[in-house]
């Protein structure tokens, strides 16, 4: 019997990669919405920015829940180099 010191890497989970990419896009969209809010000076535009931020936060939280329920969510949602980001 031959034992190997090297173990096979698990196949990449394409769904998890897709969810993680969607999460990163949602984070970038949220950062942009906050920048737009900071620059808004018209009351109607401020209200629009608030609505957009709430919607993007809901999407971000939804994607985060999906990733966590997928199994290895803690590592996948950890951000760049495993550093967590809070929004």
C-alpha positions as CSV (number, residue, x, y, z in Angstrom):
1,X,0.0,0.0,0.0
2,X,1.4,3.4,-1.0
3,X,0.6,6.5,1.0
4,X,0.7,9.9,-0.6
5,X,1.9,12.9,1.3
6,X,0.0,15.1,-1.2
7,X,-3.8,15.2,-1.1
8,X,-5.9,16.1,-4.0
9,X,-7.4,19.6,-3.9
10,X,-11.1,19.6,-3.9
11,X,-12.7,20.6,-7.1
12,X,-13.7,24.2,-7.1
13,X,-17.3,24.8,-6.3
14,X,-18.5,26.9,-9.2
15,X,-21.7,28.0,-7.4
16,X,-19.7,29.2,-4.4
17,X,-17.4,31.1,-6.7
18,X,-20.3,32.7,-8.4
19,X,-21.9,33.7,-5.1
20,X,-18.6,35.1,-3.8
21,X,-18.2,37.2,-7.0
22,X,-21.8,38.4,-6.6
23,X,-21.1,39.3,-3.0
24,X,-18.0,41.3,-4.0
25,X,-20.0,43.1,-6.7
26,X,-22.7,43.9,-4.1
27,X,-20.1,45.3,-1.8
28,X,-18.7,47.5,-4.5
29,X,-22.2,48.7,-5.5
30,X,-22.9,49.6,-1.9
31,X,-19.6,51.5,-1.6
32,X,-20.6,53.5,-4.7
33,X,-24.1,54.2,-3.3
34,X,-22.6,55.6,-0.1
35,X,-20.3,57.9,-2.1
36,X,-23.3,59.1,-4.1
37,X,-25.2,59.7,-0.9
38,X,-22.3,61.7,0.5
39,X,-22.4,64.0,-2.6
40,X,-26.2,64.3,-2.8
41,X,-27.6,67.8,-2.0
42,X,-31.1,67.6,-3.3
43,X,-33.7,66.1,-0.8
44,X,-35.2,63.8,-3.4
45,X,-31.8,62.6,-4.5
46,X,-30.9,61.9,-0.8
47,X,-34.1,59.9,-0.5
48,X,-33.2,57.9,-3.6
49,X,-29.8,57.2,-2.3
50,X,-31.2,55.9,1.0
51,X,-33.6,53.6,-0.9
52,X,-30.7,52.3,-3.0
53,X,-28.5,51.7,0.0
54,X,-31.3,49.8,1.8
55,X,-31.8,47.6,-1.3
56,X,-28.1,46.9,-1.7
57,X,-27.7,46.0,2.0
58,X,-30.6,43.6,1.6
59,X,-28.9,41.9,-1.4
60,X,-25.6,41.8,0.3
61,X,-27.1,40.1,3.4
62,X,-29.0,37.7,1.2
63,X,-25.8,36.7,-0.6
64,X,-23.9,36.4,2.6
65,X,-26.6,34.1,4.1
66,X,-26.4,31.9,0.9
67,X,-22.7,31.6,1.1
68,X,-22.8,30.7,4.8
69,X,-25.5,28.1,4.3
70,X,-23.4,26.7,1.4
71,X,-21.0,25.2,3.9
72,X,-17.6,26.9,3.7
73,X,-19.1,30.4,3.9
74,X,-16.9,31.6,6.7
75,X,-13.8,31.3,4.5
76,X,-15.5,32.4,1.3
77,X,-17.1,35.5,2.8
78,X,-14.0,36.4,4.7
79,X,-12.9,39.0,2.1
80,X,-9.5,39.5,0.7
81,X,-6.8,37.4,2.5
82,X,-9.4,36.2,5.0
83,X,-9.9,39.7,6.4
84,X,-13.6,40.3,7.2
85,X,-15.3,43.5,6.1
86,X,-18.2,44.9,7.9
87,X,-20.8,47.1,6.2
